[in-house]
Protein backbone atom coordinates (compact mmCIF):
# COMPACT_ATOMS: atom_id res chain seq x y z
CA UNK A 1 0.00 0.00 0.00
CA UNK A 2 1.42 3.35 -1.09
CA UNK A 3 1.98 5.81 1.76
CA UNK A 4 2.89 9.22 0.30
CA UNK A 5 5.53 11.32 2.00
CA UNK A 6 6.57 14.92 1.39
CA UNK A 7 9.70 15.14 -0.76
CA UNK A 8 12.80 15.87 1.31
CA UNK A 9 13.95 19.46 1.22
CA UNK A 10 10.49 20.96 0.72
CA UNK A 11 8.96 23.26 3.30
CA UNK A 12 5.70 25.22 3.48
CA UNK A 13 6.31 28.73 2.19
CA UNK A 14 4.69 32.04 1.35
CA UNK A 15 5.74 34.22 -1.56
CA UNK A 16 4.06 37.63 -1.35
CA UNK A 17 0.35 36.72 -1.23
CA UNK A 18 0.86 33.17 -2.58
CA UNK A 19 1.16 30.01 -0.49
CA UNK A 20 2.91 26.83 -1.44
CA UNK A 21 6.10 24.91 -0.82
CA UNK A 22 9.71 25.81 -1.46
CA UNK A 23 12.77 23.73 -2.09
CA UNK A 24 15.24 24.80 0.61
CA UNK A 25 18.26 24.04 -1.58
CA UNK A 26 17.23 25.50 -4.95
CA UNK A 27 14.81 28.06 -3.44
CA UNK A 28 12.31 27.12 -6.15
CA UNK A 29 8.75 28.00 -5.10
CA UNK A 30 5.72 25.87 -6.01
CA UNK A 31 2.43 27.71 -5.64
CA UNK A 32 -0.34 25.55 -4.18
CA UNK A 33 -3.90 26.43 -3.30
CA UNK A 34 -5.23 25.77 0.19
CA UNK A 35 -6.59 22.30 -0.66
CA UNK A 36 -3.26 21.18 -2.16
CA UNK A 37 -1.21 22.48 0.77
CA UNK A 38 -3.52 20.74 3.26
CA UNK A 39 -3.25 17.41 1.43
CA UNK A 40 0.54 17.85 1.07
CA UNK A 41 0.84 18.45 4.83
CA UNK A 42 -0.97 15.15 5.50
CA UNK A 43 1.66 13.20 3.53
CA UNK A 44 3.76 11.87 6.41
CA UNK A 45 4.69 8.43 5.05
CA UNK A 46 2.48 6.76 7.65
CA UNK A 47 -0.97 7.20 6.12
CA UNK A 48 -2.25 5.54 2.95
CA UNK A 49 -3.82 7.58 0.16
CA UNK A 50 -7.27 6.52 1.41
CA UNK A 51 -6.45 7.63 4.95
CA UNK A 52 -5.15 10.98 3.70
CA UNK A 53 -8.30 11.49 1.61
CA UNK A 54 -10.53 10.69 4.61
CA UNK A 55 -8.56 12.96 6.93
CA UNK A 56 -8.75 15.80 4.36
CA UNK A 57 -12.51 15.29 4.04
CA UNK A 58 -12.92 15.34 7.84
CA UNK A 59 -10.85 18.53 8.01
CA UNK A 60 -13.15 20.23 5.49
CA UNK A 61 -16.27 19.10 7.33
CA UNK A 62 -14.84 20.23 10.69
CA UNK A 63 -13.94 23.67 9.32
CA UNK A 64 -17.16 24.22 7.40
CA UNK A 65 -20.30 25.73 8.86
CA UNK A 66 -22.19 24.13 5.99
CA UNK A 67 -20.90 20.60 6.61
CA UNK A 68 -24.25 19.08 5.65
CA UNK A 69 -23.77 20.35 2.10
CA UNK A 70 -20.32 18.78 1.65
CA UNK A 71 -20.34 15.78 -0.68
CA UNK A 72 -17.90 13.43 1.06
CA UNK A 73 -17.53 11.12 -1.93
CA UNK A 74 -16.64 14.03 -4.21
CA UNK A 75 -14.10 15.34 -1.67
CA UNK A 76 -12.49 11.89 -1.33
CA UNK A 77 -12.10 11.66 -5.12
CA UNK A 78 -10.70 15.19 -5.31
CA UNK A 79 -8.15 14.44 -2.56
CA UNK A 80 -6.94 11.40 -4.51
CA UNK A 81 -6.65 13.55 -7.64
CA UNK A 82 -4.62 16.10 -5.67
CA UNK A 83 -2.29 13.31 -4.52
CA UNK A 84 -1.82 12.25 -8.16
CA UNK A 85 -0.90 15.78 -9.17
CA UNK A 86 1.45 16.27 -6.21
CA UNK A 87 3.23 13.07 -7.24
CA UNK A 88 3.32 14.17 -10.91
CA UNK A 89 5.09 17.40 -9.92
CA UNK A 90 7.46 15.51 -7.61
CA UNK A 91 6.22 17.19 -4.43
CA UNK A 92 5.56 13.82 -2.76
CA UNK A 93 7.28 10.47 -2.99
C-alpha distances in whole Angstrom, upper triangle without the diagonal:
4,6,10,13,16,18,20,24,23,25,26,29,32,35,38,37,33,30,27,26,28,27,29,30,31,32,30,30,27,28,26,27,26,23,22,23,21,18,18,19,16,14,14,11,11,9,7,8,10,11,13,14,16,17,19,20,22,23,25,26,27,29,31,34,33,30,31,31,28,26,22,21,22,21,17,18,19,17,14,17,18,14,15,18,17,15,18,21,19,19,15,13
4,6,9,13,14,17,21,20,22,23,26,29,31,34,33,30,27,24,22,24,23,26,27,27,28,27,26,23,25,22,24,23,21,18,19,19,15,15,16,14,11,12,9,9,9,6,7,10,11,11,13,15,16,17,19,21,22,23,25,26,28,29,33,32,29,31,31,27,25,22,20,21,20,16,16,17,15,12,15,15,11,12,15,14,12,15,17,15,15,11,9
4,7,10,12,15,18,17,19,20,23,26,29,32,31,28,24,21,20,22,21,23,25,26,26,25,24,22,23,21,22,21,19,17,17,16,13,12,13,10,8,8,5,6,5,4,6,9,9,9,12,14,14,15,17,19,19,21,23,24,25,27,31,31,28,30,30,26,25,21,21,21,19,16,17,17,14,12,15,14,11,12,15,13,12,15,17,15,14,10,9
4,7,9,12,15,14,16,17,20,23,25,28,28,24,21,18,16,18,18,20,21,22,23,21,20,18,19,17,19,18,16,14,14,14,10,9,10,9,5,7,5,8,7,7,7,11,11,9,11,14,14,14,17,19,18,20,23,23,24,26,30,30,27,29,29,25,24,21,21,21,18,16,16,16,13,11,13,12,8,10,12,10,8,12,13,11,10,6,6
4,6,9,12,11,12,14,17,21,23,27,26,23,19,16,14,15,15,17,18,20,20,19,18,17,18,17,19,18,17,14,13,13,11,8,9,8,5,5,4,8,9,10,10,14,13,11,14,16,15,15,19,20,19,21,24,24,24,27,30,31,28,31,31,27,26,24,23,23,20,18,19,18,15,14,16,14,10,13,14,10,10,13,13,11,9,5,5
4,6,9,7,9,11,14,17,20,23,23,20,16,13,10,12,11,13,15,16,16,15,15,13,15,14,16,16,15,12,11,12,10,7,8,9,6,7,8,11,12,13,13,16,15,13,15,18,16,16,19,21,19,21,24,24,24,26,30,31,29,31,31,27,27,25,25,24,21,19,20,19,15,15,16,13,11,13,13,9,9,13,12,9,6,4,6
4,6,6,9,12,14,18,20,23,24,20,17,14,10,11,9,11,12,13,14,13,14,13,15,15,18,18,18,14,13,15,13,10,11,12,9,10,10,14,15,16,16,19,19,16,19,21,20,19,23,24,23,24,27,28,27,30,33,34,32,35,34,30,30,28,28,27,24,22,23,21,18,17,18,15,13,14,14,10,9,12,10,7,5,5,6
4,6,9,12,14,18,20,24,24,21,18,15,11,11,9,9,10,12,13,14,14,14,17,17,20,21,21,17,15,17,16,12,13,14,12,11,12,15,17,18,19,22,21,19,22,24,22,22,25,27,25,27,30,30,29,32,35,36,34,37,37,33,33,31,31,30,27,26,26,24,21,21,22,19,16,18,17,14,13,16,14,10,9,9,9
4,7,10,12,16,17,21,22,19,17,14,10,8,6,6,7,9,10,11,12,13,16,16,20,20,21,18,15,18,17,14,14,16,14,14,15,18,20,21,21,25,24,21,24,26,24,23,27,28,26,27,31,30,29,32,36,37,35,38,38,34,35,32,33,32,28,28,28,26,23,23,23,20,18,20,18,15,15,17,14,12,10,11,12
4,7,9,13,14,18,19,16,13,10,6,5,5,6,9,10,9,9,9,10,12,13,16,16,17,14,12,14,14,10,11,14,12,13,14,18,19,20,20,23,22,19,21,24,22,20,24,25,23,24,28,27,26,29,32,33,32,35,34,31,31,29,30,28,25,25,25,23,20,21,20,17,16,18,16,12,13,15,12,10,8,9,12
4,6,10,12,16,17,14,11,8,5,5,7,7,11,12,10,11,10,10,12,12,15,15,16,14,11,13,14,10,10,13,12,13,16,18,19,21,20,23,22,19,21,23,21,19,23,24,21,22,26,25,24,26,30,31,30,34,33,30,31,29,30,28,25,25,25,23,20,21,21,18,17,19,18,14,16,18,15,13,10,12,14
4,7,10,13,14,11,8,6,4,6,9,10,14,14,12,12,10,10,10,10,12,11,13,11,8,10,12,9,8,12,13,14,17,19,19,21,20,23,21,18,20,22,19,17,21,22,18,20,23,22,21,23,27,28,27,31,30,27,28,26,28,26,23,23,24,21,19,20,20,17,16,19,17,14,16,18,16,15,11,13,16
4,7,10,11,8,6,5,5,6,9,10,13,13,10,10,8,9,9,10,12,12,15,13,10,13,15,12,12,16,16,18,21,23,23,25,24,26,25,21,23,25,22,20,23,24,21,21,25,24,22,24,28,29,29,32,31,28,30,29,30,28,25,25,26,23,21,23,22,18,19,21,19,16,19,20,17,17,13,16,19
4,6,7,6,4,6,8,8,12,13,16,15,12,12,9,10,9,10,11,12,15,14,11,14,17,15,15,18,19,21,24,26,26,27,26,28,27,23,24,26,24,21,24,25,22,22,25,25,22,24,27,28,29,32,31,28,30,29,31,28,25,27,27,24,22,24,23,20,21,23,20,18,21,22,18,19,16,19,22
4,6,5,6,8,9,9,13,14,16,15,11,11,8,9,8,11,13,14,17,16,14,17,19,17,18,21,22,24,27,29,29,30,28,31,30,26,27,29,27,24,27,28,25,25,28,28,25,27,29,31,31,34,33,30,32,32,33,30,27,29,29,25,24,26,25,21,23,24,21,19,22,22,19,20,17,20,24
4,6,8,11,13,13,16,17,20,18,15,14,11,13,11,13,14,15,19,18,16,19,22,20,20,24,25,27,30,32,32,33,31,33,32,29,29,31,29,26,28,29,26,25,29,28,25,27,29,30,31,35,33,31,33,33,34,32,29,31,31,27,26,29,27,24,25,27,24,22,25,25,22,23,21,24,27
4,7,10,13,14,18,19,22,21,17,16,13,13,10,12,11,12,16,16,14,17,20,19,19,23,24,26,29,31,30,32,29,31,31,27,27,29,27,23,26,27,23,22,26,25,22,23,25,27,28,31,29,28,29,30,31,28,26,28,28,25,24,27,25,22,24,26,22,21,25,25,22,23,21,24,27
4,7,10,12,15,17,20,18,15,13,10,9,6,8,8,10,13,13,11,14,17,16,16,20,21,23,26,28,27,28,26,28,28,24,24,26,24,21,23,25,22,21,24,24,21,22,25,26,27,30,28,26,27,27,29,26,23,25,25,22,21,23,22,18,20,22,19,17,21,21,18,20,17,20,24
4,7,10,13,15,18,17,14,13,9,8,6,6,7,8,11,10,8,11,13,12,13,16,17,20,23,25,24,25,23,25,24,20,21,23,21,18,21,22,19,18,22,22,19,21,24,25,25,28,27,24,26,25,27,24,21,23,23,20,18,21,20,16,18,20,17,15,18,19,16,17,14,17,21
4,7,10,13,16,15,12,11,7,5,4,4,7,8,11,8,6,10,12,10,11,14,15,17,20,22,21,22,20,23,22,19,19,22,20,17,20,22,19,19,22,22,20,22,25,26,26,29,28,25,26,25,26,24,21,21,22,18,17,19,17,14,15,17,14,12,15,16,13,14,11,13,17
4,7,9,12,12,10,8,6,5,7,7,10,11,13,10,8,11,12,9,10,14,13,15,18,20,20,21,20,23,22,18,20,23,20,18,22,23,20,21,25,24,22,25,28,29,28,32,30,27,28,27,27,25,22,23,23,20,18,19,18,15,15,17,14,11,14,15,12,12,9,11,15
4,6,9,8,6,6,4,6,9,10,14,15,17,14,12,15,16,12,13,17,16,17,19,22,23,24,23,26,25,22,23,26,24,22,25,27,24,25,28,28,26,28,32,33,32,35,34,31,32,30,31,29,26,26,26,23,21,22,21,18,18,19,17,13,15,16,13,12,10,13,16
4,6,6,5,5,7,8,12,13,17,18,19,16,14,17,18,14,15,18,16,17,19,22,23,24,23,27,26,23,25,28,26,24,27,29,26,27,31,31,29,31,35,36,35,38,37,34,34,33,33,31,28,28,28,25,23,23,23,19,18,20,17,14,15,16,13,11,10,12,14
4,6,5,8,9,12,15,16,20,20,22,19,17,19,20,16,16,19,18,18,20,23,25,26,26,29,28,25,27,30,27,26,30,31,28,29,33,32,30,33,36,38,37,40,39,36,37,35,36,34,31,31,31,28,26,26,26,23,22,23,21,18,19,20,16,15,13,15,17
4,6,8,11,13,17,19,22,24,25,22,20,23,23,19,19,22,20,21,22,25,27,28,28,31,30,27,30,32,30,29,32,34,31,32,36,36,34,37,40,41,40,43,42,39,39,38,38,36,34,33,33,31,28,28,28,25,23,24,22,19,19,20,17,15,14,16,18
4,5,9,12,15,18,21,23,24,21,20,23,23,19,20,23,22,22,23,27,28,29,28,32,31,28,30,33,31,29,33,34,32,33,36,36,34,37,40,41,40,43,42,39,39,38,38,36,33,33,32,30,28,28,27,24,23,23,21,18,19,19,15,14,14,17,18
4,6,10,13,15,19,20,22,19,17,21,22,18,19,22,21,22,24,27,28,29,28,31,31,27,29,32,30,28,31,33,30,30,34,34,32,34,37,38,38,41,40,37,37,36,37,34,32,32,32,29,27,27,26,23,23,23,21,18,19,20,16,15,14,17,19
4,7,10,13,16,19,20,17,16,19,20,17,18,21,20,22,23,26,27,28,26,29,29,26,27,30,28,26,29,31,28,29,33,33,31,33,36,37,36,39,38,35,35,34,34,32,29,29,29,26,24,25,23,20,20,21,18,15,17,16,13,13,12,15,18
4,6,9,13,15,17,14,13,17,17,14,16,19,19,20,22,26,26,26,25,28,27,24,25,28,26,23,26,28,25,26,29,29,27,29,32,33,33,36,34,31,32,31,31,29,26,27,26,23,22,23,21,18,18,19,16,14,16,16,12,13,11,15,18
4,6,10,13,14,11,10,14,14,12,14,17,16,19,21,24,23,24,22,24,25,21,21,25,23,20,23,26,23,23,27,27,25,27,30,30,30,33,31,28,28,28,28,25,23,23,23,20,18,19,18,14,15,16,12,11,13,13,9,11,9,12,16
4,7,10,12,9,9,13,14,12,14,17,17,20,22,25,24,24,22,24,24,21,21,24,22,19,22,24,21,21,24,25,23,24,27,27,27,30,28,26,26,26,26,24,21,22,22,18,17,19,17,14,15,16,13,11,15,15,11,13,11,15,18
4,7,8,6,6,9,10,9,12,14,15,18,20,22,21,21,19,21,21,17,17,20,19,15,18,20,18,17,21,21,19,20,24,24,24,27,25,22,23,22,23,20,17,19,18,15,14,16,14,10,12,14,11,10,13,14,11,13,11,13,17
4,6,5,6,9,10,11,12,15,16,19,22,23,22,22,19,21,21,17,16,19,18,14,16,18,15,14,18,19,16,17,20,21,21,23,21,19,20,20,21,18,15,17,17,13,13,15,14,11,13,15,13,12,16,16,14,16,14,16,19
4,6,5,6,9,10,11,13,15,18,21,22,20,21,18,19,19,15,15,17,15,11,13,15,12,11,15,15,13,14,17,18,18,21,19,17,18,18,19,17,14,16,17,13,12,15,15,11,14,16,14,13,17,18,17,18,15,16,20
4,6,5,6,9,10,11,13,16,19,20,17,18,15,16,16,12,11,13,12,8,10,13,10,9,13,14,12,13,17,17,16,19,18,14,15,14,16,13,10,12,13,9,8,12,11,8,11,13,12,11,15,16,16,17,14,15,18
4,5,5,6,9,10,11,14,17,18,16,16,14,16,16,12,12,14,13,10,13,15,13,13,16,17,16,17,21,21,20,22,21,18,18,17,17,15,12,13,13,10,8,11,10,6,8,11,9,8,12,13,12,13,11,12,15
4,6,5,6,9,10,13,16,18,16,17,15,17,16,13,13,16,14,11,14,15,13,13,17,17,15,17,21,22,21,24,23,19,20,19,20,18,15,16,16,13,11,14,13,10,11,14,12,10,13,15,13,14,10,12,15
4,5,5,7,9,12,15,16,14,15,14,15,14,10,11,12,10,7,11,12,9,10,13,14,12,15,18,19,18,21,20,17,18,16,18,17,13,13,15,12,10,13,13,10,11,14,14,12,15,17,16,16,13,13,16
4,5,5,7,10,13,14,11,12,10,12,11,7,8,10,9,6,10,12,10,11,14,15,15,17,20,21,19,21,21,17,17,15,16,15,11,11,12,10,7,9,10,7,7,11,11,9,12,14,14,14,11,10,13
4,5,5,9,11,13,12,13,11,14,13,9,11,14,12,10,14,15,13,15,18,18,18,20,24,24,22,25,24,21,21,19,20,18,15,15,15,13,10,11,12,9,8,11,11,8,10,13,12,11,8,7,11
4,5,7,11,12,11,13,13,15,13,10,12,14,11,10,14,14,12,14,17,17,16,19,23,24,22,25,25,21,22,20,21,20,17,16,18,16,12,14,15,12,11,15,14,11,13,16,15,14,11,10,13
4,6,9,9,8,10,10,11,9,6,9,11,8,8,12,12,11,13,16,16,16,19,22,23,21,24,24,20,20,18,19,18,15,14,16,15,11,12,14,12,10,14,15,12,14,17,17,16,12,11,13
4,6,8,7,9,9,11,10,7,10,12,11,11,14,15,14,17,19,19,20,22,26,26,24,27,26,23,23,20,20,20,17,15,16,15,12,12,14,12,9,12,13,10,11,15,14,13,10,7,9
4,5,7,9,11,13,11,9,13,14,12,13,17,17,16,19,21,21,21,24,28,29,26,29,29,25,25,22,23,23,20,18,20,19,15,15,18,15,13,16,17,14,14,17,17,15,12,10,10
4,6,8,10,13,11,10,14,15,14,15,19,19,19,21,24,24,24,27,31,31,28,31,31,27,27,23,23,24,21,19,20,20,16,15,18,16,13,15,17,14,13,17,17,15,13,10,9
4,7,10,12,9,10,13,14,13,15,18,18,18,21,22,22,24,26,30,30,27,30,30,26,26,22,23,24,21,18,20,20,17,16,19,18,15,17,19,17,16,20,21,18,16,13,12
4,7,8,6,6,10,10,10,12,14,15,15,18,19,20,21,24,27,27,24,26,27,23,22,19,19,20,17,14,16,17,13,13,16,15,12,15,18,15,15,19,20,18,16,13,13
4,5,5,6,9,10,11,12,14,15,16,18,20,21,22,24,28,27,24,26,26,22,21,18,17,18,16,13,14,15,12,11,14,14,11,13,16,15,14,17,19,17,16,13,12
4,5,5,6,9,10,10,12,14,15,17,18,20,21,23,26,25,22,24,24,20,18,15,14,15,13,10,11,12,9,7,10,10,8,10,13,12,12,15,17,16,15,12,12
4,5,5,6,9,10,11,12,14,15,17,18,20,21,24,24,20,22,22,18,16,13,12,13,12,8,10,11,9,8,11,12,10,12,15,15,15,18,20,19,18,15,16
4,5,5,6,9,10,10,12,14,15,16,18,20,23,23,19,21,22,18,17,13,13,15,13,10,12,13,10,10,14,14,12,15,17,16,16,20,21,20,18,16,16
4,5,5,6,9,10,10,12,14,15,16,18,22,22,19,21,21,17,17,13,14,14,11,9,11,11,8,8,12,11,9,12,14,13,14,17,18,18,15,13,14
4,6,5,6,9,10,11,12,14,15,17,20,19,16,18,18,14,13,10,10,10,8,5,8,8,5,6,10,9,9,12,14,13,15,17,19,19,17,15,16
4,5,5,6,9,10,11,12,14,15,18,18,14,16,17,13,12,9,10,11,9,6,10,11,8,10,13,13,13,16,18,17,18,21,22,22,20,18,19
4,5,5,6,9,10,10,12,14,17,18,15,17,18,14,14,11,13,14,10,9,13,13,10,12,15,14,13,17,18,17,18,21,22,22,19,17,19
4,5,5,6,9,10,11,12,16,16,13,16,16,12,13,10,12,12,8,8,11,10,7,10,12,11,11,15,16,15,17,20,20,20,17,16,18
4,5,5,6,9,10,11,14,13,10,12,12,9,9,6,9,9,6,6,10,10,8,11,13,13,13,17,18,17,19,22,23,23,21,19,22
4,5,5,6,9,10,13,13,10,12,13,10,11,9,12,13,10,10,13,13,11,14,17,16,16,20,21,20,22,25,25,26,23,21,23
4,5,5,6,9,12,13,10,14,14,11,13,11,14,14,11,12,15,14,12,15,17,15,16,20,20,19,21,24,24,24,21,20,23
4,5,5,6,10,10,8,11,11,8,10,9,13,12,9,11,14,12,11,15,16,15,16,19,20,19,22,24,24,25,22,21,24
4,6,5,8,8,5,8,9,7,10,9,12,13,10,12,15,14,14,17,19,18,19,22,23,22,25,27,28,28,25,25,27
4,6,8,10,7,11,12,11,13,12,16,16,13,15,18,17,16,19,21,20,21,24,25,24,26,29,29,29,26,25,28
4,7,9,8,12,13,11,14,14,17,17,14,16,19,17,16,20,21,19,21,24,24,23,26,28,28,28,25,25,28
4,5,5,9,9,9,12,13,16,15,13,16,18,17,17,20,21,20,22,25,25,24,27,29,29,30,27,27,30
4,6,8,9,10,14,15,18,18,16,19,21,20,20,24,25,23,26,29,28,28,31,33,33,34,31,31,34
4,5,6,7,11,13,16,15,14,17,20,18,19,22,23,23,25,27,27,28,31,32,32,34,31,31,34
4,5,5,9,10,13,13,12,14,17,17,17,20,21,21,23,26,26,26,29,31,31,32,29,29,31
4,6,8,10,13,13,13,15,18,18,19,21,23,23,25,27,28,28,31,33,33,35,32,31,34
4,6,9,12,11,12,15,16,16,17,20,21,21,24,26,26,27,29,31,31,33,31,30,33
4,6,9,8,8,11,13,12,14,16,17,18,20,22,22,23,26,27,28,29,27,27,29
4,6,5,6,9,10,11,12,15,16,17,19,20,21,22,25,26,27,29,27,26,28
4,5,5,6,9,10,10,12,14,15,17,19,20,21,23,24,26,27,25,24,26
4,5,5,6,9,10,11,13,14,16,17,19,20,22,23,25,26,25,23,25
4,5,5,6,9,10,11,12,14,15,17,18,20,21,23,24,23,22,24
4,5,5,6,9,10,10,12,14,15,16,18,20,21,22,21,20,22
4,5,5,6,9,10,11,13,15,15,17,19,20,21,20,18,20
4,5,5,6,9,10,11,13,14,16,17,19,20,19,18,20
4,5,5,6,9,10,11,12,14,15,17,18,17,17,19
4,5,5,6,9,10,10,12,14,15,16,15,14,16
4,5,5,6,9,10,11,12,14,15,14,13,14
4,5,5,6,9,10,11,13,14,14,13,15
4,5,5,6,9,10,11,12,11,11,13
4,5,5,6,9,10,10,9,8,10
4,6,5,6,9,10,10,9,11
4,5,5,6,9,9,9,12
4,5,5,6,5,6,9
4,5,5,6,5,6
4,5,8,8,10
4,6,8,10
4,5,7
4,7
4
